[in-house]
Every structure is written in structure tokens, then in C-alpha cells.
């Protein structure tokens, strides 16, 4: 595994993010959660949701007044196994962690727990929340809607969000099975990453209003915001490559992220007011925790899950390939490589870190790349 970008030590990046969040009005405990969720993405190598998004998705939105730094976590309805929460446009990572913890606590008592959230904001890497479950020998599931990006099959208008549906399953191995996928071919964050790196978006991920593929990453980001382009659903455009499956799964997530909690959906999540002004993205999430102990016992579950994964990896390899992966394995490998090195940061992120440090007078931080 090669890496040419400079590394920033984990502790330094964590402390820096916390201090910047605090300068923006986020309370200490909440700032710690936000930094941890963002860095978990970088630990797993999912850079579309890590420190790359620290400034543009969180700091800039707080500055714009469309993200509340102080989170009001209001439980509006609760039963022994369920809850509905209103996040009042607070920090999505804080809302997400508290909501999943509620689901876990309920599952410990009753075998299952589910929490639906409305009026939240971008909650970072969905895999963070299901891993909270796997650490408790539980099955975790979460999903969230998002600003319109995906066109329905046979359509070209961006209607659905990238709407990940994410599962975490405990195993007897050193890492859990974590499937964390958008229901589009690509998520907006990856295109943001391409744009920041000066790279084109591969053809077939994005369609314009004329039905043709778009590849200019900068233009795609603008076009997605303006409604001139849409992401293709998982599977691809039309029915030949089964794009209707990704479209269907995205719709399932949209419904579960809105209907259980009487939340916002589709074009209501555009982030643009009736006069063109920026407004909050009142996202919805859902969190499900299932205690494996309530079935055949956690050790039996983990052993069977591990056996399945080991058999898959041991199956016959395609010519030219010497390894088959299962979900969560590559992320574990990346963490083994990065854990003693730190967070790799490219030039664009380096400039953002220095600018935020200088803006807030955090002179105690001198980055290795300077």
C-alpha cells in the first residue's frame, strides 16, 4: 500500500477538529463526537466522508446559519422498543450517535430497538453507527435520506438522495462485516473528492438532462445543485443493468427516513428556499439494533457469520486476482496501514486546515506538512 500524501497524526487532527468545532459554538462533548465520526471515515479509507468534508459540509454550513452548532435532541414519542426524535437541525453526528445508542439500549432490554429521526443534518459515515452495534454483539442497520441527487429509472431529474442503507454484523474475526453503500452508483462525496483532486468523474455515474453521461467533476457538482444533472441509481441507467434495483432501494430508504417520523423528503431536502436562499437540509435517519443474544446466542451467531465470510474468501479466484474480500476487510487493512501513521491529507485539505487554524488563532497546531 503506497501513500504519497503527508500524514497528520490522529491525535493532532482529532484535537484540531475539536478546537475548531468549539470555536464555532459546538459544546466540548458534542465536538468530540463530531471529530470521532469524521476521523472514523479516514481510519477506514472512506475519504469522501472524512476530513475532506470537515470545512465544506460542517464549518461552512454553521457559518451560513443552516446548521445549528448546539444540538437539541428532542424525543417526541417513545415506546419500549421504538422512538421518534427531532434533531432541530443540530449536528447530525451527535444526533446519530445518541439515536443509535437509544436503539442499542432498547435492544439490550427487549431484543430489538429502532429509532427514527427527523430534522437532522449530515451525519457522516453511516458505518460508524452500525459498528456501535457490532461492538455490542448486535446487528446494526441505518439509513438516511439526502439532498436530491438520484434520478429514478427512465428519468433524468434528481429526485432521491444517495440514500445509503448500511448493515453491520458481528463476527468472530478481528473486524465486523460492515456494508456501507450509497444506493447510487457513486455518492456526491466521491465526486467532491474527484473535483478536489482535479480528476474527471468516470462516465456512466452521472447523467445530464439530455440523457448523456457527464464527466467534468466541477461542472457535475454545480449541475447537481442546479438540477441539471443526476446520479444514476446503483446498477446503472435504465433496466438492462438493473438500475431499477438501486432506484427501488433508494426509495425504501427515502420512505423509512421520512414516513416513520413525519419528516421531509425528496425536493424538500434541496437546501434552497423559495427565494433562492440557503436553508437547512432537514434530513431523516433510521437506526435499528438487533441483539443476537436474543436468538441463538452471540457466540453462535458470530461463528456462523465468520464461517460464511471465510468460505467466501477461500472460494476460487478469477484469473489475475489472488484475493476475494468481504465487506469491512479492506477498511480493516487500511486501518492497519494508517493507525501508526495518521491521516493522509492532500493539498486542498492542507490549505483548509491552515486557513482554519489562522482564522481561529489556534497557533498551538503546527502541521507536519508545513
N, C-alpha and C positions, 0 to 999 in steps of 0.2 A: 504494500500500500504506500503510494507516494503522495507527498503533500508539499507544494512549493510555497504556499502562503505562510506568513509568520503566525505563531501561536501566541495567544494571550492566556495566562494561567487561569484555571477555572475560578479560583478564589478571587482573583483580581476582577475578572469580568462580573462575577456574582456581586461583589461588594460595590462595584461601579454602578451596575444597574440599580441596585437597591438605593444608592445615594441619589441617582438621577430621579427615580420614581418618587423618592421622598421630597426632592426639590419641587416636583410637580404636584405635591399635595397628597400623595398616596401614603397612608399610615405605614409605619415600620413593618408590622406583621403582614400586611397585605403586599407590601413591596417585596418582602422575602418570598411570598408565594409566586408573585408575577415573575421574578427573576428565575426562580427554580423551574417554572414551566417552560420559559423561553430557553433556558440552558439545557433542559432535558432534550429538546429538539436537536440541539447541536451535539449533545452526547451521542445521540443515535444517528447522526449524519443527515438528519432531515433539515437541511439548511433553509428551506423555504419558509420555515416557521420559527427559526432561532433568532440570533442577534441581528440577522439581516432585517428583521421586522421590528426591532426594538424602537427605532425612531419613527419610521413612516406609519406604522399601524397604531402604536400606543402613545408615544410622546407627542407626535403631531396632532393626533386626534384629541388629546387632552388640551393642547394649546388651542385647537379650533373650537373648543367648547362642546364637542359632541361625544365625549367620553368622560364620565364622572370619576375623578380620582378617589373619592370616598364612596365606598360601596355600601348600599343599603340592601341587605339580604332579607327580604320580607317573605315569610311563609304565609300564603294566603289561604291554603287549605291543606289539611293533613289527616291521614288515616294511619293505622299501624304499619301498613306496607307501602303507602304512597304519599306524595306531597306535591304541591304546586307552589313554585317560588317566583316572585317578581324581583328582578335584579336592578330595576330602576336605572338602566344604562350605566351601571358601575363596571368595575374591572372584571372582564369575563373569566380570567384565570381564577380570581378569588371566588366568584360565583360558582364556577365549575368544580373547584376543589371542595367547597362546602356542600354543594349539592350531591356530589358523589359520596362524600363521607356520610351524608344523611342516608343515602341508599344502602351503603355498607352497614351502617348501624342497624337499620331495619332488617337487613338480611341476616344479621347475626342473631336476631331475635325470632324472626319468622321464616327464614329460609330464602326470601326474596324481598327486594326493596326497589322501588322505582320513583324517581323524582323528575318532574317536568318543569322547565324554566322558561319564563318569558321576559322580554325587555332586558336581555343580557347583551353582551358585546363579544367581539372576537376572543375566543378562549384558548387560543394557541393550539398546540399539538393534542389532538384527541386521544392519542395513545397514552398520554400522561394519566388520564383518569381511569382507563381500564386497567392500567398497571397498578393503580391503587388497590384494585380488586384482587389481582393475581397475587399480590403480596399477602393478602388475607385468605389465600386458597379459595378465592371466589372467581366466578366467571363475571367479566365486566362487559358492558355494552354502552356505547354512547353515540349520539349523532347530533348534528347541528345544521340548521339552515344557514344561508349566507346571502349576500347581495346577489342579484340576478346575474348569472354567467352562462348557464347551460341552455341550449336550445332543445326543445322537445323533438323527438324523431319526426322527420318531414317538415320541421320548422327551422327558421333562421333567427328568430328573436330570442334574446337572452331572457329567460323566464325563471329558471330554477338556479339555486346556488350550487356550488361544487359539492355540498351536502355529503360529507363523509359519514360512513356507517362503520363503526370501529368495534372490534372484538378483542378481548384479552382472555386467554385461557391458561390457567396454571398448569405446569408440567413438572416432572421430576428432574428436568435438566437445569442448567445454570441460568437459563433465560426462559421467560414465558413465550407462548405463541401470541403474538400481537399483530393483528391485521388492521392496519390504519390506512384506509384508501378513500380518496375522493370518488364520487360517482360520475365524474367526468374523466376523459382521457388524461387530462392534466388539471392541476389546480392553478388558480390565479397566482399563488405564491411562487410556483415554479417559473411562470412567465416573468414575474417580477425579478426572479433570480437571473433568468436569461438576459433580461434588459440591463440589469446592473452589471452583468459580466460582458455586455456587448455582443451577445450571441443571438442568432435567429431562433425562432420557435419552430420545431420540426413540422413539416407540412402534415395536415390531417388533424391537428389538435384544435384548430380554430377555423370557423367559417364566417365569411362576411355575409352581408345582406343579399349579395348576388349569388350565394351558394358556393363560392370559390374559397379555397384554403388561403389563409393569411399566415405570413411567417415573420414579418417585421415586429419584433417584440415590443419596442416602444410604441409603435402605432397600435398594436393589439391592446395594450393596456388602456390607451386613450379611447380606442374604439369600443372596448368592453364597457367603459364608463358612459360613453355616449350612446350606447345601444346599437352601434354599427357592426358589432361582431358578437359571436357567441362561442363558447366552448362546446365541443362535441361531447355527447354523453359517452360513458365507458362502453367500448365496443366499436364506436365509430359512427359515421354519418349513415343514415338510412337503416335498412333491415338486413342487408347482406352480411354484415359483420356483427349483427345482433346488437346494434346500438339501442334498440328498444329496451334491452335489459338494463343498461345503465340509466336510461330515462326512467324506467319503472322504479328502480331502487332509489334514484334521486327524489322521485315523487313520494315514495314511502317515508323517506327522511323528512321531507317538507311537511307532510301531514303530521307525523309524530312530533315535529318541532313546533307545531302551531296549534293543532286541534286539541291536544290534551290540556293545554294551558291557556286557550283562547288568546293566542299570540298573533304576531304579524307574519306575513308570508308573501312570497313572490315579489311583485313590484313594490310592495310596502317596505321592502328592505333595500331600496336603491340608495339611501343616504342623501337624497336630494329632495328639498322641499318644493312646494308648489310654485315658488318664485325663483327656483334655481339655487337656493341657499343650501349649505351643508347642514344636515341634521343627523342625529344618531341612527345607527343601524340596530334596531331593536330585535336582536336575534333570539331565537328559541333553541333550547337544547333538551335532550332527554338523557337520563342516566339510569342504568339498570344493573343491579348487583344480585348474583345468584350464589348462594353458599353451597359448594359441592359437598360439604359435610352432611347436608340435608338429604342427599341422595344415597350413594353407595359409600360415602366417606371420601375425604380429600386425598388420602394417600392412594386409594384405588383409582380415583379419577386421574390424578397426576401421572400414575404409572401407565395407564392406558393411553392417555394423551401423548406421553413421551414415546411409547412403543409405536404409535401411529406415525409420529414425526420421524423417528429413526428408520422405520421401514421405507418411508417416502424418500429420505435422503440416500438410502442404500440401494434404491432401485436403479435399473440400467440407465446409464448416461447417454445423451445424444452425442454423436460424433463431434469432436472438438471441444467437448465440455467434460470437466473432471469433477464437477461438484453440483449437487442439487441442494437448493436452500429451502428452508421453511420460514414462514413469516416470523420476524423478530431476530433471526440468526444474523443477517447482515448488520443489523443495528448493534447487536452484541459485539460483533467483530470490530466494528468501528469504535465502539467504546473502549475495547481492549487496546486499540491503537492510540486513542486520544487521551485516555484517562491520566496519563503522566505527562502529557504534552500541553494540553489546553485547547482553547477554541481557535480554529484557523479563521483568520479574517482577511478578506480581500481589500483592495484599495478603497472602494466605495465605503465600506463599513469603517475602515480606519479613519477616513475623513469625518464620518459622522461621530465617531467616538471622541475624536479630538475636539470637534466643534461643540459637542455637548459638555465636555469637560471644561472648556474655556468659558462657555456660556454661564455655567453654574459655579465657576470658580473652584472646581474640585482639583486643586493643584497637587493633592497628595497622590494622584494617579499619574504615573509615568509609564506609558505603554512600551512593550518590548520592541515594537516596530519603529519607534521614534529615534 
